[in-house]
């Protein structure tokens, strides 16, 4: 469990349906992925429609996360693909449910 004031930093890999990859770092993964999906910022991910979360790692120290991001960015594509496929062989969008609107139900639906 995360304590008050404790930060978590995520290094993540996004992909597009055409196979383009992007590596980033954030202190709020859910919020950042929602920004990518909404194309909030102009740039690489918006231009190439790179918005599917394929892989992520979480760290307690920002310096460790930054070092890992740099390491992954230095890898050849084949090594990045192998990392993704080790834990996500189907290239499923791990964030799909994060961006769906919750289904509203009535009280009657919940008691039946």
URFENTA-V758000 format. One record per backbone hydrogen bond with DSSP energy under -0.5 kcal/mol. NH is the residue of the N-H (numbers start at 1). CO is the residue of the C=O. E is the energy in kcal/mol with one decimal. If there is no record, write none. Layout:
nh=<NH/NH>
co=<CO/CO>
e=<E/E>
This chain:
nh=<6/9/10/11/12/13/14/15/16/19/22/24/26/32/33/34/35/36/37/38/39/39/40/47/48/49/50/51/51/52/53/54/54/55/57/59/65/66/67/68/69/70/71/72/73/74/74/75/75/79/80/81/82/83/84/85/86/87/87/88/91/94/94/96/98/99/99/100/110/111/112>
co=<3/59/26/57/24/55/22/52/20/16/14/12/10/28/29/30/31/32/33/34/35/36/35/43/44/46/45/15/49/15/51/13/52/13/11/9/61/62/63/64/65/66/67/68/69/70/71/71/72/76/76/77/78/79/80/81/82/83/84/84/88/53/92/93/95/95/96/97/106/107/108>
e=<-2.2/-3.1/-3.1/-2.3/-2.5/-2.9/-3.0/-2.1/-1.6/-1.4/-2.1/-2.2/-2.1/-2.5/-2.7/-2.1/-1.8/-2.2/-2.6/-2.0/-0.6/-1.0/-2.2/-3.0/-2.4/-0.8/-2.5/-0.9/-1.0/-2.0/-0.6/-2.8/-0.6/-1.3/-2.3/-3.1/-1.9/-2.7/-2.1/-2.1/-2.5/-2.4/-2.1/-2.8/-2.4/-1.3/-0.5/-0.6/-1.2/-0.7/-1.7/-2.8/-2.0/-1.9/-2.3/-2.9/-1.4/-0.9/-0.8/-2.5/-2.0/-3.2/-1.0/-1.4/-1.0/-0.9/-0.9/-0.6/-1.4/-1.3/-1.1>
